[in-house]
Every structure is written in structure tokens, then in C-alpha cells.
Amino acid sequence: MSSEPDPSPAYAPFALVDDASEFGLVTSTLSRTAGRVVARHHPARTATRATVFLHGAAGSWTTWTPMLSSAREAGIRIDDPVLLDLPGWGDSTPEPGAEPLTVDTVCELVRDLLVDLGYTEWDLVGHSLGGFVSLHMAAIWPGRVRSVALVSGTTYAVIESVGDPVRGLRVLPGFTLLLFFFRLMAPVQPFALLALRGIRRVGLLRLSSFPLFRHLGRIDGSVIEALSVELRPRSFVTAAEVARGYDADASWARIECAVVAMRGDRDVFVAHDDYARLGRVVRRFDSSVVADCGHFGNVERPAQTLAALGFRA
């Protein structure tokens, strides 16, 4: 594992953008009995290979817009980008009466939408939970997934914390405590969401977000606003349950493509040995640490994250 130098003092230089047209993107939706998935993408594809962005829990497609802004500023071309709202987040609201999601269900919904758009090969970029989904897609569809890039992708420590909260308190206390509170709030989600909005109005949501970011006071208000909208206890608990009992070694050993991963040096959701363990299983693997950064490298250090993942002008 290497440590990326910090070439720029800029921290969290871009706000989130919720207008897809600013990046020339349009919206497509796929609905199935199992759920719904929504994508932002170019109106006309240039190839059958897409760069697919998968956000984390309590996120949506807008999570990636600081990286898109940074790429545009640096003259970095991202071929055929597809930015998804995963089931349960953003505009991908659950279908009434849908069965609980599994990792296979999520992956199949993503696959079906991409194929509907005409994309049969995918370069996957996943943040946090989206990294977990990306790795599973690479394991089950090695002929379609051409590469995987992880931005603080959640792997072993999260899987083990879901199954053993006592161990989780030692290894990932931030994630484990958040999951505990969301389990309490999930049965009364409408009231919990009202409480979260109240917390946001009095400014406490920003303060409570401090573990996620290296420099909370320098995070744009649009990021905190997005968190307040996407903090959905039921969806968070469902996303965590997707990882319960997952046999990571057996699954990820089937990955054939190259996997590159980065995390922030102050990341509270990725354990220090997560990527070392991943590197012992995935044959073509490289990782790096971005300095002065928390869990949201795509927001906090978008230029350095692009470089760490191999995006170049």
C-alpha cells in the first residue's frame, strides 16, 4: 500500500450538484418487482463500455459530482459515465411490497439497467457500500466487469461488524454505533426522519457528521443537506444486512479484473488491514492512502482520488 502525496491544499473544493444537465446527463429508470434503480447518463452512448459510479449508504448519484467537477476542471475525460441511485436511495425508492434486498438482487437490477442502456462491459467505481456491490459484480460477472475502483470501499471489517457487533465496536466503532442507532430508528422511520430534519435545522447534523470527514467545518453545506435527505434508517439497515454472512474470500477470489482502491488516512469505515486482506485474495490489486482525508475522498479530495484511481488527462 502506498501513500499518495497531497499535491494541492484544496479540500472539498466543490459543492454537490443535483442538476444532471450541468454535466450533460439525462435520467433513465428501471423498475422490477424486486425494486427500482435510476441512472444519470449521457443521452447517446459512444461505446458499449461504461464507467459506472455506485454510491454508498446515505448517498445518491450526486455524491460523485465533485469528482466530475474536478475531472472537468483538469481536462480528464470519463468515458460514458453512468451515475446510479442504488435501490433504496436517491430516486430509487423501494417498490411497495418488495422483498428485502439481497446483494444479488441489487447487482441484477444494476446489470439490467446497464444492459437496457446498451452497455455490456463496465468499469465500476464504488464508494463505501457501492464498493462492496462493485466487488460482488466483478465476482459474479467476470466477463462483463473490466475494472473496479474503490473509494473507501467497505469490505471485511464491515462484514464482520454486522455479524459481531462486539468485535465491531473494537474495529469500526463509528459504523457499529451508527448501525445500532439506525436499527432502533428503522421501525419508526417517519418520526426518525422528522427528528433528523429538526437536527439539521438547528445545525446539529453537521456536528454529528464529524466522524465522516477530516475537516467538517470546510465541507460545503450541500453535502450536509444531502446527508440529511439520504439518512434513511431502513435503507441503511437493509444495506448492512446485505453483508451479513457474506463469504468474502470465496467470492472475491473469483475476480479476474484489476482492482484499485483508495481510502483516506482518517477513514472510520475502513479498517487499516482491510485492503491488505483484499490484496491477498484479489490477484490484480493495488491500493493507496490519500492524506488528510476521511471517508468521502470523492468529496473531500476529488483530484487526489481521481489520481489514486488512475484517471488521467
C-alpha positions in Angstrom: 0.0 0.0 0.0 1.4 3.4 -1.0 0.6 6.8 0.4 -0.4 9.4 -2.2 1.2 12.9 -1.8 -1.1 15.8 -1.3 -0.4 17.9 -4.4 -2.9 20.6 -3.6 -4.1 22.4 -0.4 -7.7 22.4 -1.8 -10.0 20.5 0.5 -13.7 19.8 -0.5 -13.4 22.4 -3.3 -16.8 21.6 -5.0 -20.4 21.6 -3.8 -22.7 18.8 -4.8 -24.7 19.3 -8.0 -28.3 18.0 -8.2 -29.0 19.2 -11.8 -27.8 16.4 -14.1 -28.0 18.7 -17.1 -24.9 20.5 -15.8 -22.9 17.5 -16.9 -24.9 16.8 -20.0 -26.7 13.9 -18.3 -30.3 12.6 -18.7 -32.2 10.2 -16.4 -33.4 6.7 -17.0 -35.3 4.4 -14.7 -35.7 0.6 -14.4 -38.5 -0.8 -12.3 -38.8 -4.5 -11.4 -40.8 -6.4 -8.9 -37.7 -6.6 -6.8 -37.0 -2.9 -6.8 -36.1 0.3 -8.8 -32.8 1.7 -10.0 -32.3 5.2 -11.5 -29.4 6.3 -13.6 -27.9 9.6 -14.9 -26.0 9.2 -18.1 -25.2 10.8 -21.5 -28.2 10.8 -23.9 -26.2 8.9 -26.5 -23.5 6.3 -25.7 -20.2 6.3 -27.6 -19.4 2.6 -26.9 -20.7 -0.5 -25.2 -18.4 0.0 -22.3 -19.5 2.4 -19.5 -17.8 3.9 -16.4 -20.4 3.1 -13.7 -20.5 5.0 -10.4 -22.0 3.3 -7.4 -22.6 5.5 -4.3 -22.5 4.4 -0.7 -25.2 4.2 2.0 -26.8 7.5 2.8 -25.8 8.7 -0.7 -27.1 9.1 -4.2 -25.7 9.9 -7.7 -24.8 13.5 -6.5 -22.1 12.1 -4.3 -20.0 11.8 -7.4 -20.5 15.3 -8.8 -17.4 16.8 -7.0 -15.3 14.2 -8.8 -17.0 15.1 -12.1 -16.4 18.8 -11.5 -12.7 18.1 -10.7 -12.3 15.9 -13.8 -13.8 18.6 -15.9 -11.5 21.3 -14.4 -8.5 19.1 -15.0 -9.4 18.1 -18.6 -9.9 14.4 -17.6 -12.3 12.5 -19.9 -14.6 10.0 -18.3 -16.0 7.7 -21.0 -19.7 7.0 -21.0 -20.3 7.8 -17.3 -23.4 6.2 -15.6 -24.2 7.5 -12.2 -26.7 5.3 -10.3 -29.2 5.7 -7.5 -29.0 2.3 -5.9 -32.2 0.7 -4.7 -33.5 2.4 -1.5 -31.6 5.7 -2.1 -32.0 8.9 -4.1 -34.8 8.5 -6.6 -34.7 4.7 -6.4 -37.4 4.4 -3.8 -38.4 0.9 -2.9 -41.4 -0.6 -4.7 -44.4 -1.2 -2.4 -44.4 -4.7 -1.0 -40.9 -5.5 -2.4 -39.0 -8.4 -0.8 -35.9 -7.4 1.3 -33.0 -6.7 -1.0 -30.0 -9.1 -1.3 -26.6 -8.3 -2.8 -27.6 -10.4 -5.8 -30.9 -8.5 -6.3 -29.1 -5.2 -6.2 -26.5 -6.4 -8.7 -29.1 -7.8 -11.0 -31.1 -4.5 -11.0 -27.9 -2.6 -11.9 -27.0 -5.1 -14.6 -30.5 -4.9 -16.2 -30.4 -1.1 -16.4 -26.9 -1.0 -17.8 -27.8 -3.6 -20.5 -31.0 -1.7 -21.3 -28.8 1.4 -21.9 -26.7 -0.7 -24.3 -23.7 -1.2 -22.0 -22.4 -4.7 -21.9 -19.0 -4.0 -20.3 -18.4 -2.0 -17.2 -15.7 -0.1 -15.3 -17.1 0.1 -11.8 -16.3 2.9 -9.4 -17.8 2.3 -5.9 -17.8 4.4 -2.8 -18.3 2.6 0.6 -21.3 0.2 0.2 -21.0 0.8 -3.6 -17.5 -0.7 -3.4 -18.9 -3.8 -1.9 -21.5 -4.1 -4.7 -18.8 -3.5 -7.3 -16.7 -6.3 -5.9 -19.6 -8.7 -6.0 -20.5 -7.7 -9.5 -16.9 -8.4 -10.6 -17.0 -11.8 -8.9 -20.2 -13.0 -10.5 -19.8 -11.4 -13.9 -16.1 -11.5 -14.7 -16.8 -11.3 -18.4 -18.6 -8.0 -18.1 -16.7 -6.1 -15.4 -13.5 -4.8 -16.9 -12.1 -3.0 -13.8 -13.1 -2.0 -10.2 -12.1 1.2 -8.5 -12.9 1.5 -4.8 -13.3 4.8 -2.9 -13.2 3.8 0.8 -14.9 0.6 -0.3 -16.4 -1.3 2.7 -15.1 -4.8 2.9 -14.0 -7.2 5.7 -14.4 -5.0 8.8 -18.0 -4.0 7.9 -19.0 -7.6 7.1 -17.6 -8.8 10.4 -19.1 -5.9 12.4 -22.6 -6.7 11.1 -22.2 -10.3 12.2 -20.4 -9.5 15.5 -21.2 -6.0 16.9 -18.9 -6.6 19.9 -16.0 -7.0 17.6 -17.3 -4.2 15.5 -17.1 -1.8 18.5 -13.4 -2.6 18.7 -12.6 -2.5 14.9 -15.2 0.0 13.5 -16.9 1.8 16.4 -18.3 4.6 14.2 -20.0 2.2 11.8 -21.2 -0.2 14.6 -22.8 2.6 16.7 -24.4 4.2 13.6 -25.9 0.8 12.7 -27.1 0.3 16.3 -29.0 3.6 16.3 -30.4 3.1 12.9 -31.8 -0.3 13.9 -33.6 1.5 16.7 -35.0 4.1 14.3 -35.9 1.8 11.4 -39.3 0.7 12.8 -40.3 4.3 13.4 -38.6 5.8 10.3 -41.2 8.6 9.6 -40.7 10.0 13.1 -36.9 9.5 12.8 -36.8 11.5 9.6 -38.7 14.3 11.2 -36.2 14.3 14.1 -33.3 14.3 11.6 -34.8 17.3 9.8 -35.1 19.1 13.2 -31.5 18.3 14.0 -30.5 19.7 10.6 -32.4 22.9 11.2 -30.6 23.7 14.4 -27.2 22.8 13.0 -26.6 19.6 14.9 -26.5 17.3 11.9 -23.3 19.0 10.7 -21.7 18.4 14.1 -22.9 14.8 14.2 -21.3 14.1 10.8 -17.8 14.9 12.1 -16.5 11.2 12.0 -17.1 11.0 8.2 -14.9 14.0 7.3 -11.4 15.1 8.1 -12.3 18.8 8.2 -16.0 19.1 8.9 -16.1 22.9 9.0 -14.8 23.1 5.4 -17.5 20.8 4.0 -20.0 22.6 1.8 -23.5 22.9 3.1 -24.8 21.0 0.1 -23.1 17.8 1.3 -24.7 18.1 4.8 -28.1 18.8 3.2 -27.7 15.7 1.0 -26.9 13.6 4.1 -30.0 14.9 5.8 -32.1 13.7 2.9 -30.4 10.3 2.5 -30.0 9.3 6.1 -32.8 6.6 5.8 -32.6 4.2 8.7 -34.5 1.4 7.0 -32.3 1.6 3.8 -29.1 1.8 5.9 -30.1 -1.3 7.9 -31.1 -3.2 4.8 -27.8 -2.3 3.2 -25.9 -3.5 6.2 -27.8 -6.8 6.3 -26.8 -7.4 2.7 -23.3 -8.1 4.0 -24.3 -10.4 6.8 -22.7 -13.8 6.4 -21.0 -12.9 3.1 -18.1 -15.2 2.2 -15.8 -12.5 1.0 -12.7 -14.7 0.4 -14.6 -17.2 -1.7 -16.4 -14.6 -3.7 -13.7 -12.1 -4.3 -11.2 -14.8 -5.3 -13.2 -15.2 -8.5 -12.4 -11.6 -9.6 -10.4 -11.6 -12.7 -10.1 -7.8 -13.5 -7.8 -5.3 -11.9 -9.0 -3.7 -8.7 -7.5 -0.4 -7.4 -8.5 1.0 -4.1 -8.0 4.2 -2.0 -9.0 5.3 1.4 -8.5 8.4 3.5 -5.9 8.3 6.2 -8.7 9.3 8.7 -11.3 6.9 7.4 -13.5 5.5 10.1 -15.4 2.9 8.0 -12.4 1.1 6.5 -10.1 -0.8 8.9 -6.3 -0.4 8.4 -5.9 -4.1 7.3 -9.0 -4.3 5.1 -7.1 -3.6 1.9 -4.1 -5.8 2.8 -6.6 -8.7 3.3 -8.3 -7.9 0.0 -4.9 -7.8 -1.8 -4.2 -11.4 -0.6 -7.4 -12.6 -2.3 -7.7 -10.5 -5.5 -4.9 -11.3 -7.9 -4.5 -7.9 -9.6 -4.8 -5.4 -6.7 -3.3 -2.1 -5.8 -4.2 0.4 -3.1 -3.2 3.8 -1.7 -4.0 6.1 1.1 -4.9 9.8 0.5 -3.6 12.1 3.1 -5.7 14.5 5.2 -8.9 12.8 4.1 -11.8 11.0 5.8 -14.4 8.5 4.4 -15.5 10.7 1.5 -12.5 11.0 -0.8 -14.8 11.8 -3.7 -16.0 14.9 -1.9 -13.0 15.8 0.3 -10.1 15.2 -2.1 -11.7 14.7 -5.6 -8.5 15.5 -7.5 -6.3 13.2 -5.4 -9.0 10.5 -5.6 -9.1 10.7 -9.4 -5.3 10.3 -9.5 -5.3 7.4 -7.0 -7.8 5.6 -9.1 -5.8 6.1 -12.3 -7.9 8.8 -14.0 -5.6 11.0 -16.1 -6.0 13.9 -18.5 
